[in-house]
Amino acid sequence: MAIPSDIEIAQSAKLKPITEIAAGLGLKEDDIELYGKYKAKVKPQVLRDRMGGPDGKLIIVSAVTPTKSGEGKTTMAVGLAQALGKLGKRGIVVLRQPSLGPVFGIKGGAAGGGYAQVLPMEDINIHFTGDLHAITAAHDLLTSLMENHVFRGNDLDIDMKQVMWKRVLDIESSFLRNIVAGLGGKNDGVPYETGFEITTASEITAIHAISSDLMEMKRRMGEITVAYNRKGEAVKAKDIGGIGALAILLKDAVKPNLVQTLENTPAIIHGGPFANIAHGCPSLTAIKTALKLADYVIVEPGFGADLGMEKFCDIASRAGSLKPDLVVIVATIKALKRHAGVKYKDLKEPNAGKVREGLPILANEVDNAGRFGLRVVVCMNHFYTDAQEEIDVVLDWARKEGIPAAFTDTVLKGGAGGKELAEVVLREVQKGSSFHYLYELDAPVEEKIRAIAQGMYKVADIELSPEARSSLRKIEKLGFDKLPICMAKTPLSLTDNEDVQGMPPEGYILPIRNLKPSTGVGFIVAYCGEVNTMPGLPSKPASDDMDIDENGVIKGLS
């Protein structure tokens, strides 16, 4: 019998009215704003009214360094929430919002898969409640205000060769990476080189995710460095003006989005920064609200533990005064074999030896969690191609190392397929952790980068390019050097080269191409290698397989 597609499973699900899901969390009608029958925004008063109350346990779901075969981290996070529901526990899964770029590009949707999904899947993947559209408008309004300031006399003496603020669009287009604006007659602006980034690369997207309320978001947007003047001084968004107008555009986007899983357990989806170019975490507003509403909150940062988990701990947790209790590391037999050098076409062939060779990549992520003082549970996403001898390799290793581990079948069985994992998580999370940061903020910038590179990626050292050293001198001169570090690099490798699988070669030096202070969100971006902030469409975009019929039924979205 053929297994139904993700969208077929989603469309056959029986959703409960979102008012029922809200009521199960103790939310009243006045606590939410309905967006149709199955979506709602949670009003800010919910968090304000519960500030003195207890918090639930905070569980991070992360993964090994990703491969293109996919590890199913979102699916495992949703499945764990459903499994906790099966065990009678009150839990909420908190996820990031999908970007339209990847939905129509190479990745497809981002709402889980199989029988572990968040719903309504089509809405979540397409437009949702309009948060990313509001961010796009706010970002581009700031761009227009900056350009208008220059056109109307440039009292701030902005150097057009040092404009840091581009435009954004939530659709992928390699053609828009580098453009010239202001062409035409004298009334058409001032010509200068600029470009587009994808909306989820916008600093406002990161600010949206790291702010606890609208007023904090407004303050942070004012601190954005949009350009430098001819003296080399930072020109902030608040110098340009219009910050109140930006906040008006975002007044609803700041409110977390409440939906449900396929098994009618609550889910909050809010915030969408990419983890390879920003901090890649759901919004602090969503996480803090969930912690007041549930006993167990499952949060999924982007990509592997070396990237997303590190940023959640060092950036988001600092900003929100959060203390995670446990990390679940998701892996697959396929990923371990891929990191051992097995070609994609051979991944389905049993090879216990290659699984064993790939274990260091899993061991590294376990070690990474331990560097933050966190307990770890290993979650193996079970595929039908996994041979028993391959499974035994992982379980024998976990037993020898004293690491709790469980294979899960949430894709095929939903919450029932994750009950073993949920039981292990419930046992381990009660033991507590001694959470701490990887580095101190007052350490030199270069030392903070080195702590991440050597601690998380296990490279021998880092090397700053001349351009990065020039940027570092400017950062120190302007007093931005006490900010945390946000590494921008490929998520597919522990190095700056996605073709380097497994652990880095001995003696590997990680090049730091450049540094950029993101003064609104409050971190320094360290660029490792070439990092693209505006993706291009693949040779066969996911949109090619999508369609809609006369009854409004969507097909091909996954």
N, C-alpha and C positions, 0 to 999 in steps of 0.2 A: 504494500500500500504506500502510495506517495505521501511524503510528509508535507503538510500545508505550508505555504510561504508565510513569512512574518506578517504581511499585510492581510492575508486570508485569516490567520489566527486572530489578529487584532480586530478585524471586522466582524468576526463571529462571537466575540466576547460580549458578555452581559455586563455593561457598566452600571454602576449605581449613580444616582444623582449626586453631584458634588456636595450638595447640602448634607447628605447622609455621611459622606466621608468626613466632612468638617465636624459634624456633630459627634462622630466617634472620637475626635480629638478634643472635644470640649468646647468647640467654637460655635458661637451663636450666629444667627442670621446677620446681625449688625457687625460681626467680625470679618465678614468676607464681602467681596464684590463679584457678582456672577458674570462670567463670560460665556453665556450659553448654559447648557444643562450640565456639562461635564468638566468645566474649568472655572476656576475662581482665583482672584487675588486675595491674599491675606492682608488686612489693613495693618498699618504700623502700630495701632493701639494695642494689638495683641502682644507684641514684644514689649512695649512700654509698660503695660499693665502687669506683666509677669516678671519684670526685671529682678525682683527680690526672691523669686521662687527657685526651686532646685533645677539643675540641669540633668538631662539624660546622659548616658554613656556615648562618647563620640568614637565611632569606628571608621577608620580610613580603609577604603578598598582601592588598592593599587595593583601593580603588576610587574612582571619582569620587563626588561627592555623590549619594546614591541618588535614584532616581525610583521611582514606584509601578509602572513597567513592569518593574522588576527588572534587575539587572546581571549576576547569576550569579556572584558572587564566590566562594561556597563551591564551586560546580561547577568554576570555574577553578582553585581551589587543589587540589582533588582531581585534576582532570585533569592539572595540572602534575606532581603526585606520580606519577601513572600514566605520564606521558610520560618522566619520569626513569627509571622502571623499564624502559620500552621501550629506553632508551639504555644499560641495564646499570648504572645508578647506584643506590646505596643511599640512599634517601630516606624520610622519614616526614612525613606531613601531620598537623598538630596543630590540632584544631578545638575550638570550644566545644560544650557539650551543649545540645541543644534543650530549650526550656521547653514544658511541656504547654499553657500558656496560648496562645501563638501557634500551636502545632500544631493545636489544636481551634478556634482563632479565625480570624484573617484571613490568616495566613501559610501555614499547613500545616506540613509537615515541614522539617527543616533538615539533610538528609544528602546534599546535592548533587542532581544531576538527570541524566536520560538515562543515558549510558554513563560518567558520571563521578560515582559515588556511593560512600559508605561503607556497609558492611554489617556485621551484619544491620539493614537500614533500619528495619523495624518496631520492633525492640527499641530501637534508638538513639533513635527518636522517642517511644516509649511506655515509660516507667519506666526503661529501660536497666539500670544496676546499682544504682539507688536513691539516687544521690548527692544529687539535689535533694530527695528525700523526707527524707533525713537532715538536710539543711540546714534544711528547713521545721520539723522537730521540734526542732532545736537552737534556732532563732530563737524559736519559740513557748514553749519551756521557759524561756528567759530572760525573756520577757514575763510568764509566770506567776510566776516567782520575784520579779520586780520588784513585781508587783501584790500578791503574798503579803506581801512586806516592808512595803508600805504598810498592808495590812489588819491586820498583826500589831503595829502600833505606830508604824511609820515612823520608826525611830531615825535614819535618814539625812536626815530632814526634806525628803523629795522634794516638790517643788511639782507638783501634779497638772496645773497649767496649762502646765508645761514638760516633760512627758514626751515624749521623742524616739523611743521604741521602740514600734512598733505590733505587729501580728501579720502573718503572711504566709500565702499560699496559692498553689499553682502552677496555679491555674485562674483565668481572667479573670472578673471580676464587678464592674461599676460600682456595684452595690447596696452593696458592702462598703467603698467608699472612705471613707465617713464614718459612724461608728456611735457609740453610747453603750454602754459596758460597765459592769458592776457594778450593773445594775438589779435590783430585787427587795427581799427583806427584809434585816435587819441581818447575816445570815450569808452574803449573796450578793455581798459586795465593796463597794467604794467607787465610786459613779458618776463617770465621767469620759468626756470625748470622746476618741475614738481612731479607729482604722480598720484596714483591711487594705492591704497592698502585695503585689504578685506576688513570689514567692520569689526570682526573679532580681534583684529590687530590694533584697533584704536585704543589709545590710552583711556578714553572715556569708558570703553568696555571694561577695562581693568579697574577703573575707579568705581564703576557700577557694582563690580563684584567685591571690592574691598571696603566699601562704605557700609556703615551700620544703619544709616538713615539718609533722608534727602538733604538735610542740612550739612552733614559731613560730605556728601557727594558734591554739594555746591561749593563748599570750602576747598575741597581737593581740586575741582575743576579750575578754580581761580589760580591755583598754584602751577598749572601746566605751563611748561616752557614752550612757547610756540615758535620762538626765534631768538637770535642774538642781535644786539645792535652793533654798530660799527666800532664801539669800544670793547666789544666782547662780553658785554653784560647780558644777563638773561632777561628776555621780555616775556612776562607772564600773561596768561589769559586775562587775569584781573586788570592788567594794564590796558588791554584792548577794550574791555567792557563787555556787557551783554551776558554776564554769568547768570543773572536772574532769568534771562530768557532761555538759556540752556537748561536750567533747573525746571522751568515750566514744561519744557518738552519731555522731561524725564520724571515728572511727578507721579505718573502711574507705573512707569517701568521700574521704579524702586521697590514696588510691592511684590513679594514672592508669589509664584504661581503654584496653586494647589491642584493636583490631578490625582490619579490612582493607578495602581498596577493592574495587571490582568486578573489578579485575584482580589482586587478591591481593597488592597492595603494602601495607605496614603503615600503620596510622593510629592515632593516639592522640586520644581525645575526652574532654576533662576541663575542668571549670570552665565557668561559664555566666553571668557578669554581663552585663547589657545595656550597650551602649556609649553610649546616649543619656542614661543616668542614673548609670552607674558606669564603670569603665575598660574593660569590654568585651573582655577578652582571655582566651585559654585559660590554664590554670593554669601558674604558674612551675614547679611540680613536673613537669608533663607536658613542658614545653619543655626544661627542663634535662635530664630523663631522655632525651628524644629526641636532644638534642645529643650525648650520650655514646654513643648507639646507631647513629647514622646520619651519613653524610657531608653530607647536605643536609636541613635541617629547614624545612618550609614552614608558617608560622603565619598564621592568618587572624583578625585583630581585627575587631570589628564595624563596620558602616557604612563611610563614606568615609574617605579619608586625612586629611581635615580633622578628623575626630572619633576614629575607632578607632586609626588609625596614630599620631596625636599622643599619645594616651593610652598606647599601647604603648611609645612612645619615652620620654615624660616621666615616666610613673608605673611601669609594669611593668618596663621596662629598668633604671630606677634601683633599684627594690626587689630585682631579681634579678641586678644587675650584668651585664646582657646587652649585647652589642654587635651589633646587626643589621648584615648585610652588604649587603643589597639590598632594594629595594621593587619589587614588581610592581603597577602600577596598572591595574585592570580597568575597561573602559568598553564601551559599546555605541553603535552608530549611533543607536539609539532614544533613549538617554539624552542624547546630545549635542543631538539635535533637540528633545527635551523641555525641556532647559535653555535652548534658544533660543526657547521659547514655543509650539512645535507642540502642538496638542491631542492627547490620547491616541488619539482615533478616526482621526487623520490620520498617525500615526507610521509606518504601513506604506507610505505614499506616498513615492516618491523625492523628495528635496529637498536637493541638495548645498549649496545656499546656506545652509540652516538648519543643516546639519552644521558648516559653516564658522563660523557665528555661535555655535555651542555649544562650539567648541574652547577658549575661555578657561577653562571649568570644568575641562577636562582639564589645560590648562597650569597652572592653579592648584595642582592636586594634585601635578604634577611639581615645581613650585616648592616646595611644602610639604615634600616628601621631601628636596629639596636643602637646606632650612633645617636639617635634621638631619645634613647631610654625607653623605647616602646616595645611591648610584647608583639609577637608575630604569630599568625596562623597562615599556613600555606593552603591555598585553594587550587586544586587542579581541575580545570574545565575538561570534563570527560568527553572524548569523541569516540565514535564507533570503531575508528581505525586504530585506537590504542590497543596494542597487544598486552597480554597479561604480564609478560616478562618485562615490558617497558614500564608498566605501572609499578611492578615490584621494585624496580631500580629506584624510583622516586620515594616510595614508602619506606624502603630499607634505609635510604639516606636520611630521611626525616627522623626515623626512629633512632638512628645512630647519633644524630645531632641533637636530639631532644626537642625537635620542632613539631608542634601539633600540625597535622595535615589531614586533608579530606578530599576525595574525588567527588565532584558534584555533577548532577544531570539535570540542572534547572531548565536547560533549553528544551529538553524533551518532556520533562515531568513537572516543570514549574516549581513551586515551593516545596513539594514533596521530595523533589530531587536534591534539595539543599538542606534537608533536616539534619543530616550528620554534621555538615559544616556549621549550621546554626547552633547545634548543641556544643560543639567545640568552642565556638566564639563565645557563647554564654558562659562557659566554664572559665575560659582564659581571661575574659574581660573583667571578671570579678577579682582577679589577682592584683590588678592595678599596675600602673607603669610609673616611671620616674621621668616624665617628659622634660626635655631641655633642648635648647637650640644648638645648632652645629657651630655657630661662631657668635662672637659679641659684635655689636654694631660699631663700637669705637675702635675696632681693629682696622688697620690700613686696608684700603680697597683690594690691593693685590693679594693680601693675606686671606681676605674673605673669599675671593675667587679660588685661591689655592686650596682652601679648606673644602670647598665643594668639589673641585676637580679631583683632588687626591682622595677625599673621603667617600664621595658618591661614585665617581667614575673609575677610581683606582689607577689613574694615569700617574706617571712619574713626577711630572711638574707642568707648569704653564709657561707660556712665553707671550708677552704683550708685543704686538706689532708697533712700529713707530707711530702709526695713527692712533692706536689705543693709548700709548704713553702720552701723546699730545692731548688726547681727550681727558686722560686722568689728571694731568696738570690743571686743565680748566675746571674739572669737577672739584678738585681740592681748593682751587682759588675761590670758587663760588660757594664753597661750604656745603657741597652736596655729598661729601665722602662718608658721612655717617649713616647712609641709607643701606638697607639690605641689598643683596645681589640677586638679580634675575637672569639666569643663564638662558641664552638664545642659541639653540643648536638643533641638529637633527635628533629626533626622538628614537631613531632606529639603530643607534649605536651609542656606546659609552664614549666614543671619540667624536670628532667633528666630521667624520667620514662615514656615511651610512653603509658603505660596503664592508666596513670592518665589523664582523660579527663576533660574538663572544666577548671575552675579556680583552682589554687593550694589549697590544704587544708590549713586551718588557721594554722599559725605558721610554715609553711614548710621551711626547711633549704635546700638550693641548694648546694650539694657537688661539690667542684672543685677538680677533681682528679689530674690534673697536669697542668703545664704551659710550653709552648714552644715558644721561640722567632723565628718568621719567619722574619729574618732580611733583606731579599731581597725584599719581598713584603712590609714589614714595618708594621707588627702588631704582637701582642702577642696572641697566641692561648690558650684559657682557656678551658680545657676539662671537661665537665660535664658528669659523668657517663662513660659508655663504648661506645666509638665512633669508628666505623669501617671505615677505609680508603680504604679497598678493599672488596667491596660487593661480596657475593656469589650468584649463580643462584638459583632461586626458584624451587620448585618441578615441576612446569610446566613453563619453560621459554617461553617468548613471541615468541622466535624464532621457537618454535614447530609449530606455525600456519602460518609461512611465507613460500613462495615458489616463483618461477619464471618460466615462460613458455618459449617455444622456440623462442618467439618473444620479449623476454626481459621484459615482463609485470610482475611486482611484485605484489604479493597478500599477504594479511594478515598483512601488516604493518599499524599501526594506531598511 
